[in-house]
Amino acid sequence: MVVLGLNIYGHDTAAAIVKDGELIAAIEEERLSRKKHDRDFPYLAIEYCLKEASLTLNEIDCLAVSKDFDKLFKEKYLQYTLDNYPKANELFLGGIDNIKEITNVENEIRETLQYNGKIKYCLHHVCHISSSYHLSGFEESAVLSVDGLGENDTTVLGHGKNGKITILDSIKFPHSLGMLYQAFTYFLGFTPNSAEGTVMALASFGDENSKNAQGVAYIDIFRDMINLHDDGTFSFNLEYFNYPFTRKGWVSEKTVELLGEKRKNSDEILQKHKDIAAALQKVFEETYVHLAVALQKKTGLKKLSVAGGCALNCVANAKILNETEFDDIYIQPAASDSGTAIGAALNTYRELSKKELNVKRVNTTYLGAAFSDAEIKKVFDDEKIEYVYLENPSIKAAQLLYEGSVVGWFQGKMEFGPRALGNRSILSAPFPLAKKDYVNNEIKHREWFRPFAPSVLKDKAADYFKINCDSPFMLMAFDIVEDKLKDVEAIAHVDNTARIQMVTKETNEKYYELISEFYKLSGVPVVLNTSFNDKGEPIVCSPKDAIKSFYSTGLDYVIIGNYLVKNEKR
């Protein structure tokens, strides 16, 4: 049986394909279209997945879509508007174009793809949960999805056992941790659904206990926005928000009175902006842990599978392990909406085939496009680019990093999700401290306060980081061991933490060899790893993308497959 999963009609559209219970391929449309957070129908992603499975569209058994559009229309648009009449009228009328789209979804799919087969519309949060639980290796676990919005649910708590997902509780719109973070990402002058990670980084420079002009602590303002209930759920004090009733701004006049005017993107980042970010992050963590504590008590389980866009908050993820009874947590690396394409395909396969998905733990996310040496060489020849063929690119890359170069590293199948994990990466030595500013300013062209992640040999990770679980996807922040800080200061955040990627020979042999060779040369089993892209563009997919980004980012070298190119302008 073959199921093609899709995330459509929202940000980060994507496709994934499952054949006989195995996840064959998954890719975001943005990687192929080159439009960041692409919202268009994922034609290119579908084409790629079908090619990888050696199938045509009419040979699949089911097309699984990661949203129930009937439920979305009836609950989010109709029932919510009626329940909040007349306050929500403006929100409803402002969504007419969306309503026209979602009520015509099936016609659009069939006409667009010329597809006459079975279509299944899946609950958005169940798809999030499936994308994590069905790859976790857990026979049984608590399951949690925390997102902006899916249909009318924002948060879903449940139980997974023998491959079956059971929902225990849910929280409805407008009470949404994802939307809380989006609202203040916007308020702080950044782009919602894109720059939440930037706000998380900024938070470490702030003090949530500092006070506003009226003498009220920022943390107290944010705590007044959220009510934590004894049953483990939460609700918002809606006096602080506009988004539940209008599309004119995210927050209310009450919020502006207490926090000041919204920061414009071009405005200087002041200490008060850092303090607001710190208070936001603190309350987010408290609410996130509150959910996890309640879920652990409800299920009595020690294993947890997590997804949803909020699960990309690596600082909060670490709090779950430190402040709850859970002793193992699996987080989907593509935790935001692109990952629901995987969940739709996996859970639909399980339901239609009537087979349990006894999948072993998946600690890799290399599900995207790969290119042969011949294809790579053709790009260089067509562009008249001089190159050197390498017998062992890992050894050469390690030497260049040790000598102080910053290197674009392009190997094998592309990662699925927002993190580059050693196949589409920009790499540097993790020292000296000046490397951080250099890569931020000269290479990535982004904010000075953004930290970089370390990739570390798994068997050496405990020597450098205070770890208490596996961390293959850069989704957990850990303290750095004090006497090792000088060795990795370019990847240390201001609070001396880092969101680490543990690397093994089994997960990525070439990348493991590179870090091992760097360890031999430097005595440090860690490299700085950031995604291979310039600010505002998707992670590179093809050799042509890599060459374009190579020259725009000002890297010293790029290694694509077995080919080395030097930037002669450096």
C-alpha atoms as one frame of an Amber mdcrd trajectory, in Angstrom:
protein
   0.000   0.000   0.000   1.179   3.526  -0.850  -0.029   6.742   0.778   0.968
  10.233  -0.335   0.714  12.767   2.509   0.254  16.485   1.871   0.361  19.683
   3.873  -1.588  22.210   1.787  -3.374  25.565   2.166  -1.074  27.007   4.803
   2.563  27.843   5.365   5.355  25.355   4.629   3.445  23.171   2.191   5.039
  19.765   1.756   4.645  16.182   0.576   5.695  12.796   1.972   5.225   9.259
   0.733   4.864   6.006   2.676   5.164   2.675   0.883   4.380  -0.594   2.677
   4.787   1.158   6.022   8.151   2.750   5.210   8.683   6.494   4.928  10.356
   6.774   1.520  10.678  10.535   0.976   9.544  13.927   2.278  10.291  17.429
   1.092   9.049  20.998   1.578   7.863  22.884  -1.485  10.099  25.826  -0.528
  13.260  23.796  -1.140  12.286  23.293  -4.766  10.417  26.540  -5.494  13.026
  28.626  -3.604  10.266  30.654  -1.882  10.751  30.763   1.895   7.822  29.207
   3.818   6.063  28.597   0.492   2.259  28.453   0.794   1.595  27.318  -2.792
   0.211  23.929  -3.718   3.180  21.510  -3.476   3.374  20.367  -7.101   7.149
  20.082  -7.048   7.222  18.237  -3.729   4.632  15.748  -4.994   6.627  15.184
  -8.172   9.781  14.531  -6.164   8.107  12.053  -3.782   6.502  10.084  -6.611
   9.834   9.944  -8.426  11.585   8.609  -5.324   8.933   5.907  -4.972   9.055
   5.122  -8.738   5.305   5.645  -8.993   2.770   7.790 -10.787   0.002   9.583
  -8.924  -2.632   7.118 -10.122  -0.635   4.232  -8.624  -0.999   5.457  -5.044
  -3.740   3.990  -2.851  -4.662   7.156  -1.017  -3.863  10.837  -0.883  -3.875
  11.957   2.769  -4.292  15.656   3.558  -3.199  16.927   6.971  -6.289  18.996
   7.702 -10.012  18.302   7.985 -11.400  21.241   6.012 -15.044  20.482   6.839
 -14.241  20.640  10.547 -12.187  23.806   9.992 -15.091  25.513   8.209 -17.801
  24.388  10.621 -15.942  24.967  13.898 -13.390  27.727  13.259 -15.438  29.873
  10.912 -19.133  29.091  11.540 -19.466  27.910  15.140 -16.823  30.256  16.534
 -18.419  33.249  14.766 -21.879  32.347  16.075 -20.587  31.760  19.610 -18.844
  35.145  19.562 -21.435  37.136  17.596 -21.109  40.034  16.865 -17.517  40.478
  18.127 -16.057  37.952  15.671 -17.946  39.204  12.607 -14.956  41.139  11.326
 -12.705  38.076  11.628 -15.226  36.002   9.673 -15.675  38.585   6.916 -11.917
  39.053   6.647 -11.581  35.318   6.055 -14.013  35.058   3.130 -11.236  34.353
   0.638  -9.942  31.556   2.887 -13.455  30.167   3.215 -13.842  30.066  -0.566
 -10.601  28.094  -0.804 -11.271  25.555   1.929 -14.830  24.820   0.803 -13.503
  23.994  -2.648 -10.461  21.968  -1.595 -11.427  18.636  -3.076 -12.295  20.106
  -6.477  -8.999  21.977  -6.449  -7.011  18.853  -5.621  -8.683  16.703  -8.244
  -8.544  19.329 -10.986  -5.027  20.451 -10.127  -3.574  16.957 -10.008  -5.994
  15.217 -12.379  -6.455  12.671  -9.596  -9.520  10.435  -9.296  -8.460   8.194
  -6.429  -9.161   8.104  -2.687  -8.623  11.257  -0.607  -8.604  11.242   3.189
  -8.762  14.448   5.245  -7.009  14.009   8.571  -7.117  15.958  11.818  -4.203
  18.380  11.808  -3.015  17.648  15.350  -3.302  13.885  14.878  -0.961  14.321
  11.904   1.463  16.284  14.079   1.321  13.553  16.730   1.695  10.732  14.197
   4.769  12.392  12.681   6.473  12.072  16.058   4.964   9.026  17.765   5.167
   6.739  14.725   8.887   7.476  14.324   9.769   7.500  18.030  10.312   3.783
  18.465   7.969   3.904  21.483   5.386   1.131  21.640   3.520   3.315  24.102
   3.940   6.985  24.985   2.133  10.115  25.972   1.636  12.321  22.912   1.448
  16.102  22.699   0.877  18.579  19.882   1.237  22.297  20.602   0.731  24.567
  17.625  -0.805  27.793  16.403  -4.025  26.340  15.040  -5.273  23.175  13.412
  -8.974  23.166  12.506 -10.238  24.702  15.762  -7.785  23.007  18.138  -4.534
  24.640  19.209  -3.245  21.964  21.591  -3.960  18.244  21.791  -2.939  15.846
  24.568  -3.188  12.105  24.088  -1.934   8.571  24.349  -0.233   6.386  21.769
  -0.241   2.616  22.139   0.574  -0.100  19.609   0.458   2.513  16.864  -3.008
   3.825  17.738  -3.447   7.466  18.816  -6.153   8.336  21.349  -6.971  11.975
  22.116  -7.499  12.681  25.822  -7.974  16.450  25.846  -7.700  19.517  23.638
  -7.623  23.314  23.842  -9.555  25.429  21.345  -8.942  28.656  19.449  -8.257
  31.437  20.436  -6.304  29.998  23.368  -3.052  29.131  21.607   0.580  29.090
  22.720   1.633  29.234  19.100  -0.446  32.340  18.481   0.866  33.912  21.692
   4.400  33.581  20.351   3.324  34.764  16.889   1.618  37.818  18.394   4.722
  38.957  20.233   7.054  38.022  17.417   5.024  40.559  15.436   4.958  43.045
  18.345   8.751  42.878  18.658   9.198  43.740  14.984   9.838  40.316  13.482
   7.868  38.114  11.080   5.309  35.709  12.606   5.488  32.060  11.482   9.136
  32.631  10.599  11.141  34.483  13.249   9.922  32.915  16.496  13.387  31.378
  16.899  14.875  34.858  16.693  12.658  35.984  19.577  13.651  32.898  21.582
  17.317  33.848  21.076  16.647  37.474  22.035  14.954  36.347  25.261  18.248
  35.198  26.775  19.470  38.810  26.791  16.477  40.064  28.779  15.248  40.114
  32.359  11.619  39.091  32.726  11.510  40.674  36.198  12.353  44.177  34.985
   9.506  46.697  35.077   7.597  48.812  32.603   7.041  52.590  32.846   4.190
  52.035  35.317   6.379  49.933  37.601   4.789  46.581  36.717   7.106  43.609
  36.101   6.940  42.252  32.559   6.622  38.710  33.874   3.522  39.709  35.863
   1.951  41.225  32.753   2.513  38.034  30.765   1.322  35.803  33.603  -1.896
  37.815  33.680  -2.425  36.903  30.015  -2.606  33.137  30.722  -4.702  31.167
  33.202  -3.286  27.742  34.103  -6.079  25.367  35.126  -5.938  22.460  37.561
  -6.820  19.948  34.832  -3.621  20.820  32.952  -5.235  23.047  30.333  -4.875
  26.814  29.963  -6.873  29.772  28.686  -6.058  33.356  27.737  -7.210  36.627
  29.202  -8.518  37.913  25.878  -8.391  41.559  26.979  -4.759  41.527  25.828
  -5.417  40.350  22.254  -7.085  41.490  19.039  -6.532  38.380  16.892  -9.588
  36.459  18.194 -11.911  39.089  16.752 -10.134  41.156  14.089  -7.268  40.990
  11.639  -6.119  44.519  12.576  -3.068  43.783  14.674  -2.369  40.932  17.037
  -2.553  42.675  20.434  -4.991  45.080  22.080  -4.672  48.639  23.326  -4.328
  47.258  26.850  -1.132  45.473  25.797   0.180  48.613  24.108  -0.533  50.664
  27.241   1.523  48.244  29.340   4.324  47.372  26.889   4.531  50.435  24.661
   4.159  50.710  20.914   5.003  47.881  18.562   8.642  47.901  17.463   9.180
  48.485  13.750  11.562  46.119  11.989  13.998  48.969  11.314  13.949  50.255
  14.911  16.814  49.668  17.314  16.349  46.704  19.652  16.165  48.235  23.119
  16.618  46.570  26.493  12.849  46.642  27.031  12.379  44.527  23.873  14.801
  41.962  25.280  12.920  42.013  28.590   9.552  41.521  26.854  11.009  38.579
  24.920  12.340  37.122  28.178   8.930  37.389  29.854   7.233  35.826  26.821
   9.676  32.922  26.802   9.337  32.374  30.554   5.539  32.209  30.443   5.687
  29.997  27.360   7.968  27.578  29.235   5.738  27.581  32.321   2.644  26.798
  30.247   4.422  24.177  28.135   5.665  22.372  31.252   2.201  22.711  32.837
   0.750  20.788  29.879   3.448  18.116  30.069   3.092  17.614  33.829  -0.668
  17.130  33.490  -0.255  14.749  30.563   2.265  12.650  32.471  -0.128  12.374
  35.402  -3.062  11.468  33.141  -1.172   8.715  31.321   1.261   7.569  34.010
   3.832   7.121  31.242   7.521   8.080  31.189   7.864   8.435  27.398   6.654
  11.458  25.448   6.265  12.136  21.715   5.943  15.804  20.760   5.263  17.832
  17.614   3.606  21.087  16.547   5.400  24.337  15.792   5.920  25.102  19.484
   8.081  21.971  19.768  10.825  23.862  17.900  11.402  25.850  21.102  14.538
  24.014  22.203  14.819  25.833  25.541  11.303  24.799  26.569  11.871  21.224
  25.392  14.752  20.818  27.822  12.511  22.017  30.652  10.197  19.040  30.105
  12.976  16.592  30.896  14.230  18.642  33.830  10.868  19.487  35.419   8.557
  16.524  34.744   8.509  12.763  35.333   9.175  12.034  31.650  12.556  10.379
  31.168  12.621  10.172  27.347  11.215  12.545  24.771  11.069  12.253  20.987
  10.480  15.428  19.011   9.688  15.441  15.310  12.541  17.403  13.654  10.040
  18.940  11.206   7.776  19.806  14.116   5.945  22.642  12.357   3.320  22.208
   9.664   5.552  20.683   6.975   5.899  17.619   9.200   2.152  16.968   9.102
   2.620  15.584   5.582   4.590  12.733   7.186   1.982  12.243   9.896  -0.895
  12.187   7.411   0.859   9.512   5.346   1.912   7.324   8.298  -1.364   7.405
  10.225  -3.473   6.913   7.113  -1.346   3.935   6.116  -1.901   2.438   9.576
  -5.663   3.007   9.427  -6.216   1.738   5.882  -3.844  -1.216   5.990  -5.018
  -2.274   9.465  -1.359  -2.900  10.253   0.556  -1.697  13.282   3.437   0.643
  12.546   6.178  -0.982  14.594   8.800   1.492  13.474  12.171   1.596  15.182
  13.354   4.969  16.450  14.288   7.241  13.543  17.184   9.576  14.402  17.761
  10.926  10.913  15.786  13.212   8.659  17.588  12.745   5.340  14.499  12.357
   3.183  15.114  14.908   0.428  16.890  15.156  -2.891  20.380  13.770  -3.562
  22.663  14.406  -6.562  25.296  12.244  -8.231  28.854  13.372  -8.890  27.997
  13.523 -12.587  25.092  15.894 -11.910  27.292  18.042  -9.668  30.120  18.172
 -12.194  27.705  19.220 -14.940  26.656  22.262 -12.919  30.291  23.295 -12.461
  31.062  22.762 -16.135  27.955  24.656 -17.278  28.792  27.582 -14.988  32.498
  27.400 -15.920  33.495  27.039 -12.277  36.953  25.701 -11.407  36.945  22.798
  -8.983  39.178  20.149  -7.444  38.113  16.520  -7.139  38.593  15.111  -3.610
  39.145  11.469  -2.790  37.999  12.111   0.780  35.954  15.305   1.243  35.550
  14.761   4.999  39.285  14.911   5.649  39.720  18.004   3.491  36.776  19.775
   5.138  38.204  19.070   8.609  41.568  20.525   7.585  39.945  23.673   6.233
  37.910  24.162   9.403  41.012  23.690  11.543  42.808  26.326   9.471  40.006
  28.806  10.199  37.940  28.622   7.002  34.143  28.648   6.851  32.924  25.902
   4.519  29.677  25.108   2.747  29.076  21.350   3.112  26.675  19.678   0.662
  26.349  15.885   0.754  23.803  13.144   0.096  20.082  13.483   0.724  18.745
  16.824   1.926  17.284  17.158   5.415  13.528  17.489   5.931  12.619  20.236
   8.398  14.143  23.567   9.414  17.491  22.282  10.724  20.549  21.495   8.635
  21.975  18.315  10.150  25.197  17.821   8.242  24.107  17.435   4.622  23.188
  21.044   3.734  25.294  22.884   6.292  27.658  25.808   6.717  30.474  24.686
   8.989  33.136  26.383  11.073  35.400  25.616  14.004  33.538  26.291  17.289
  36.270  28.701  18.355  37.388  31.464  18.760  34.470  33.571  19.997  34.909
  35.986  17.078  33.734  33.222  14.722  30.162  33.741  15.936  30.048  37.397
  14.933  31.895  36.703  11.707  29.456  34.021  10.562  26.415  36.050  11.652
  27.576  39.275   9.989  29.615  38.204   6.969  28.105  34.838   6.054  24.488
  34.649   7.242  23.724  38.399   7.238  21.474  38.130  10.262  20.992  39.543
  13.767  24.065  39.685  15.987  22.397  37.884  18.899  21.442  34.724  16.980
  23.370  31.694  18.307  24.760  28.761  16.357  24.324  25.086  17.084  27.090
  22.551  17.658  27.354  19.144  16.048  29.203  16.812  18.422  30.327  13.192
  18.289  27.727  11.372  20.366  30.264   9.423  22.396  31.984  12.691  23.396
  28.865  14.784  23.999  28.791  14.287  27.782  32.331  15.658  28.035  31.174
  19.017  26.697  27.462  19.312  27.499  25.350  18.501  30.555  23.075  16.103
  28.706  20.340  13.837  30.045  18.960  12.402  26.801  19.709  11.759  23.148
  19.623  14.888  20.967  19.996  14.131  17.245  17.964  17.073  15.874  19.128
  20.312  17.597  15.845  20.450  19.517  17.181  20.449  23.078  19.238  23.162
  24.781  21.829  21.958  27.309  24.318  23.699  29.576  27.923  23.639  28.440
  30.441  22.050  30.829  32.259  24.989  32.424  35.834  23.933  31.758  35.023
  23.197  28.091  33.500  26.585  27.367  36.709  28.034  25.945  36.846  25.220
  23.367  33.343  25.887  22.011  32.757  29.572  22.753  31.522  30.352  19.219
  28.506  28.053  19.713  27.762  29.139  23.297  24.669  31.256  23.782  24.803
  34.153  26.245  23.460  31.853  28.986  26.159  29.244  28.226  23.736  26.787
  26.660  23.666  25.220  23.216  21.110  23.251  21.178  23.192  20.271  20.210
  23.152  17.687  17.442  24.704  14.365  18.414  26.279  12.620  15.420  26.994
   8.915  15.017  28.594   6.909  12.235  25.266   5.147  11.706  23.262   8.356
  11.215  25.723  10.181   8.922  29.016   8.485   8.113  30.621  11.322   6.114
  29.714  13.965   8.661  30.859  11.723  11.520  34.192  11.266   9.752  34.536
  15.025   9.251  33.997  15.785  12.952  36.280  12.900  13.932  39.068  14.270
  11.724  38.559  17.754  13.163  38.815  16.207  16.639  42.175  14.622  15.716
  43.500  17.990  14.566  42.068  20.262  17.246  41.297  18.076  20.230  37.678
  19.275  20.075  34.968  16.827  18.855  32.588  19.661  17.978  31.942  21.839
  14.921  29.739  24.894  14.452  26.836  23.956  12.165  24.297  26.319  10.637
  21.986  25.894   7.681  23.398  26.405   4.174  21.403  29.465   3.123  21.514
  33.231   3.258  19.024  35.178   5.373  15.556  35.060   3.849  16.122  32.090
   1.555  15.321  28.384   2.066  18.086  25.902   2.804  19.795  24.966  -0.447
  18.501  21.896  -2.237  20.461  21.477  -5.484  24.116  22.026  -6.451  22.980
  25.081  -8.409  21.329  26.504  -5.271  24.506  25.803  -3.324  26.745  27.624
  -5.799  24.445  30.656  -5.823  24.359  30.766  -2.027  28.109  30.112  -1.842
  28.892  33.351  -3.610  26.164  35.437  -1.925  27.206  34.362   1.581  30.931
  34.874   1.062  32.017  31.414   2.212  35.688  30.518   1.874  35.060  27.124
   0.288  32.214  24.857  -0.709  32.407  21.069  -0.913  29.612  19.519  -2.961
  29.867  15.758  -3.124  33.516  15.089  -3.935  34.158  18.499  -5.471  35.883
  21.450  -3.802  35.470  25.043  -4.967  37.465  27.933  -3.525  36.022  31.427
  -3.355  38.731  33.394  -5.117  37.228  36.668  -3.879  38.006  35.786  -0.264
